[in-house]
């Protein structure tokens, strides 16, 4: 790699990371789901093992998840405060995608400028700008694209070892690794349909990957599969909120999240790759686009993750577009126009990515400081075995900050009658009848109710209409309100 190219690539990486960290540290808090992962990192740091038997979630339950991300964060937590790790590590990992995308794009086009353009787009993809999110996806995405790079470079020295290592860790990070396997299957179909010979090394790697992935998933999820059957694929999500996890996003919204320029260019490149050029590497990338779209359509992977994967593929396809158009210009009488094309593309990319990316970061759904204070207060002002109810998305705040049992959170696998539980939770915020509320509270042994600003906004309420002083004592009266349950249904009937 030329020195000049190294400097440009390093600059893209540093600028991306700096912008992400500035935005991340603008708010002291993390996204709601992040607090589950913080608990697991704390548990691993203390005991060396994840908390697969959780005594607080749902009042006590079995928890199954692949722990690679949590072990990585726990390693950093050995020398850095966890709050700092939670901001630094995910943003460092996502920023590293600029380097990985550069390598893939350079391998496909052998064009440094094209690869740098792809890296720049990747650095500011709006869909990746959840800068306060501490989740395994921040490790999974770099790993899966590093695996792709090793695959397309499989005959190079050590590429096979890199592939095995990254695929292994990716499988221990997220079940969404199936994206890669389905992409391989579609790649095989497209190649065979065009009578293209599959390399022996590629075929062997694909077969190994399928069996290894199935084995890993069986180790982690066999109990869930035996209890829930094929329903475990949809994570036992209550039907009332399936739409939140797999939303029907409009085309304009999706285009904004992946950025206008890579989307339009990606469509052009995909068309040329499928119907005109038909090169092996283009087939592979298009196969991943198809696999991502299919899995998202059938609601087999989370929408945001599928859109992130899709956007990164489009950023890589930009390199092919740039390479082809500059080659065409060199063959014509307009080679001097290339530098103007470069300037125009850079301006266009920055104009259509930076503002939307920053906007996405600033509009993240984060708990307010006042809400966090209320959950912390409850830890020191309630019995240790008390059950607490709040919004579904706030369930992890109860277990992380209050250290108390919650009624519900967003980890639904292995939970029986999850839809009934979700209906009961909502009823506590909407019912006008004290007897119905007490019946539900008795059923789940709940002693505290938390009414946060988010709950007030979601249910359009200011207080609980059934919360009379004889049964519900207002023990915390700030922007967030906490009620202590003082009586049982049997005592009031």
N, C-alpha and C positions, 0 to 999 in steps of 0.2 A: 504494500500500500504506500502510495506517495506521501511525503511529509505533509504537503498541503492538504491532501484529502483527510489525513489523520487529524489535522487541526480543525478542519471544518466539521468532521464527525464528532470530535470531542466537544466542540462548541455547541453543536445541536444537543448533545446529551446533557451538558452542564446547564444550558439555558432551560431545557425541558425540566430537569430536576429542580432547578432554582425556582422557577415559576410554580411548580407543583408544591414545593415545600412552603413557599410564602403563603400560598392559598390555604394549605393544610394547617399552618400554625396561626392563621387569622382567627380560627375558631378553636377553643380549647377542647371541644367535644368531638366524638366520632359518630358515625352513622349507627342507627339502633342495633343492627345485626352484629356490629363489630364487638359489642360487649360480651356476646357469647364466646367469641374467639379469645378475647382478653382473659376470661375465666379459665379457659383451657390452657393458655400459656402460663398463667399463674400456677395452675395445678401441676403442669409438667415441670416447671422451675422448682417447685417444692418437693414433688414426689418422684419425678422422672417418668410418670405415666399420665395419659389423658384421663379425664373424668368420665368413664363410660357408664358408671352408676351414679347418676346425678340425683342427689337427695332434695334439691330445691326446684328444679324444673318440673312443672305439672304436679308439684307436691311430692315428687320422687318417681324416677323412671329410668329405663335403660336408654343409653345414647350410643349411636353408632356413627362414626365418621372417619375418613382417612386423615391421619394426623401430621403429614409431612410439613405443612405450613406452620403448624403450631410448634413443632420441634425446632424448626429454623428460627422462629421468633424467640423461643425460649433460650436458644443458644446466644442470641444477641442480648437477651435480658440478663445474662450472666454478668455483663460489664456495663450495660446501659439501663437507665430507668425504663420501665415498660411503657409509660406514657410517651416517651421519646421514640422508642422502637416502633410503637403503633403508628406514628406519623412518618418516620424515616423509612422503614423497611418497605412498605407497600409502594411508596412513591419512587424509591430507588429501583425496585423491581420493574415497575411499569416504565420508568425512564429507560431502563436497559433494553426495552423493546426497540428503541431507535438503533441500537448497535446490531441487534439480531436481524432486524428488517434490512439494514444496510447489507449485511452478509448474504442474506437470501437474494436480495435484488441484484447485488453484484454478481452472484453466481449465475443468475438467470440471464442477465444482459451483458455482463462484462463491461459495464459502463459506470464509471465512478460518479459522474454527475447525476445520472438517473437514479443510482442507489442512494445518493445523498438526498435527492428530492423525496424519495420514499421514506427515508428516515425522518425528514422534516415533517412530512404529513403525519407520520405515526406519533411523533412527539406531541402534537396538538390535536389529536382526534377528540372531539367533544365527548364521545361516548366513554372515553377512558379517563375523564376528568372528575371522577368521584374521589377527590384527593383526601377525604377524611374517612375512607372506607378501609377497614382492617379485616380483610377476608382472604380466603385461600385463592380466589381468582387472580390476585395480584402476583402470586407465584405461578399459578397454572398457565397463564397466557405466555410469559416468557419461556417457560419450560416447553410448552407445546410447539412454539415456533422454533426453538432451538432444536427440537426433535425433527421438525420439518427440514431445517437446514442440514442436519446430519444425514437425513434420508436422501436428499437430492445430491448429497456429496458422498454417498455411501462408499464409493471405491477409494476415497482418499484415506491417507494414513490416520488411524485412530478414530475415523468417523463412526465406525460400527460401535466402538466402545462408548463414544459420546451419545449415540442413539440409544443404546441399551440403558445407560445411566439416566438420561433425561426422561425416557419413556417410563422407566421404573419409578422415578420420583413423581412424575406427572400422574401416574396411576395411583400413587399414594397421597395425592393432593386433591384430586377431583375425579368423580365418575364421568365427567364431561370429556374425558380422554377418548370416549367412544366417537367423538367428532373426527378424530384422526382415523380411526378404523373404518368408519363409514366412508370417509373421503378416499381411503385406499380402495375400498370395494368399488366405488364409482369410477375411480381412476382405472381400475382393471377393466371395467365394462366399456368405458370410452376407448381405451387402448385396443381392446379386442375388436370393437366395432369398426375401428379404422385399420385393422390388421397390423397393428404396431406390436412388435415383440417386446415382452416384458423381460427386463434383465433378471438373471438368476438371483443375484444378490438382493434385489428389491423384493422379489417374490418370497424368498426365504425370510426376510425381515418382516414382511406383512404377516406371514403365517405365524411366526414367533410372537408377534405383537398381539394377535387375536387370542391365542391360547394363554399368553401371560396375563393379559387384561382380564379374561374370564376367571382365571385362577385368583387374581387379586380381589376381584369383586365378590367371588364366592366366599373368600375368607372373611370379608367384612360384612357382607349383607345376606348371608345364607339364612339367618334367623328371621330377618325382615321378609325375605322371599317366602319362607315357609309359613309365616303368619299372615301375610297380606297378599300373597300370590303376585300376579302381574301388576296389581295396584301399587306395589312399592315403587314402580317406575315413576309414578306421578306423586310420590313422596307423601301420600295420604293427606294431601292438601284439602281442606274443606271446600266443597263445591261453591260455597258462597263467596270465596275469595280467590278462586282459581284465576279469575281475570286479572288480579293484581300481579300474579307471577308470570302469566302468559298473556299480556295485554294485546289487544288488536290495535297496534299503532298504525296511524295513517302513513302513507308513503312520504308526504312532506316532512312529518316528524322524524321518520327514519333517516331521510336524506340529511336533515340538519344534524342528527347525532353522528352520522358517519362522515359528514362534511360534503358539501356540494361537489367540489372538484374531483375528489377520488371516486365519488359515486358515478358521475357522468363518464369520466375516463374509464372506470372499471367496466361499465356497460359496453363501451366501444371495444375495449381490449378483449372482453369475454366473447363478444360476437366474433371478432377476428380469430381468436384462438380456437373456437369451436368449429367454425365454418370455413376458415380460410387457411390460417397458418398451421394449425393442428400439431404443434410441437409438444413434446413429452412434458416439459416443465409447466407449460401453460395448461395442459390437460390436468396436471396434478393440482394446480391452484384453483382451477375452475371446479374440480371435483370437491375441494374443500368448501367452496361457496355453495355448491348444491347440497352437500351433506349438512352444512349449517342451516340452510333454509329448510330442509326436510325435517330435521330434528326440532327446529323451532315451530314449524307448521303443526307437527303432531304433538307439540307440547311435551317433548322429552327432555329438553334442557331449558334452563331459565332464559327468558327473553334477553335480558341485558347482556348476559355472557355470549349468547349467539350473535347479538349485534356487534359486540366488541370484536369477536373473531372475524366476522364478516368485514368489518371496517379495516382491520389490519391487512386482510387479504387484498382489499381494494387498494390500500396504500402500496402494497408490493406490486400490484398490477400497473400502478402509475409508472414504475420504472420501465416496463415494456413499452408503454405508450411513448414516453419521452425518448427512449432509445430508437424506436421506429421513426418518429417524426424528425429527429435530428439527422438520422441516416438519410432520410428522404431529402431533407434540405441540403445536405452535403452533395447529393447527386444532382441537384438542380443548380441554378445559377444564384441561389440565395444563401450560401453558407455564412455570409456576414450577418445574416438576420438571426443566427442561432443565439448570440449573446442577448439580443432583444427578447427573444422567446424565453430565455432563462429568467431574465428580469421580470417579464410579464407573469410567468408561472409562479415565481416566488411571491410576488405581490398578491396574486390571486389566491394562492394557497394560504398565506398569512391572513388575508382579509376574510376568508371563509372558514378559518379554523380557530384563530386565537380568541376572538370575541365570543363565539358560541361555547368554546371550551371553558373560558373563565366564567361565563354565565352559568354553565352547568355546575361548576364547582360552588359558586356563590349561592345557588338554589338547592343545595343538598338538603335532604330531610334530616336535620340534626336535633337532638334534644337541647332545650334551652338550659342555661346555667341555673335558673330558678327551679326548673324541674329536677335537675341533678341534685340540687341542695335538698329538695324534699325527700328524694329517695335515700340520700345519705342520712338525713335526720331519722328516718324510720329505723335504720340499723341500730341506733342507740336508744330508741324510745319505744321499743316493742319487744314482746317475748320472742325468744330465739326460734320457737317452733310455730310462729304465727303464719297463717296463710294470707296472702295479699293479692288483690285484684287491681289491674289497670288495663289500659289498652293492650291489644295483642302485641303490637310492635314494641311496647314498653316492658314486655315480660322479662327481657334480659337485663333491663335496668334494675328490676326487683332482685334478681339473683346476683347481679354483680355489685351494685351499690348498697342495697338494703340487706343482702345476705339472708333473704327470707324466701319461703316457698311461694311460687306464683301459681295462678290458676292456669295460665296458658302462655306459650310463646310460639315462635314461628318454626320450631322443629317438631314436625307432626308425625314422623315415622314411629311406629310401634305404640301409638296412642289409640286406645279403644274409644269408640263413640266420640271421635274428634268433632264431628259436625254438631252433635248435641252439646258438647262443651262450648263450642264457639257460639252457638245460639244462646246458651245461658249467659256467657260473658257479655254479649251485646244487650241482653235483656236487663242486666244490672244497670245499664246506662239509659235505657229507654222506658222501662216499666214505670207506671205511676202507682203500683200497688205494693204496699209494704210486705204483705204476706208472700207474694211471689218472690220478692227480693230476698226475704229471710229464708224461704225454702231453698233457693239456689245457694245462698251463703252457707246454710247448714249442710247442704249436700257436699260441698267441697271444703268445708271447715275453714272458711275465710273469716278473718277477724279485722281486716283493714281494707278500705276502698280508697283508691287514689284518683282524684279528678284533676288531671293536668290541663293546661291550655290546649294541648292537642286533642284531648277528649272533649273539651267544651266545643272546640271547632268542628270536630267530626260529627258529634251528635247534636250540635246546636243547642246546648244546654249551659246554664250557669251554675246549677246545683242539682242534686238528686231530689226529685219531687217527693220521694217517700222517706227521705232522711230526717225524721222527726227527732227531737232531742231525747226522747225517752229511750230510743233504741240505737241512735247513731250520734256519737259524740264527735264534734269537730275538734280534732286534736292538733291540726296544723292548718292555719288559716292565712295563707299567702296567695300568690297567683295560682299556685297549685294547692289544692285542698285535700286533706287526708281525714277520713272518717273512721272511727273505731266502732266496731259492732258491739253493742252492749247487751243484746238480748237474742234469744232463739225463738224460732217459730212456736215450739212447744210451750214456751213461757208466755207467749202472747195470745195463744188460742184459748 
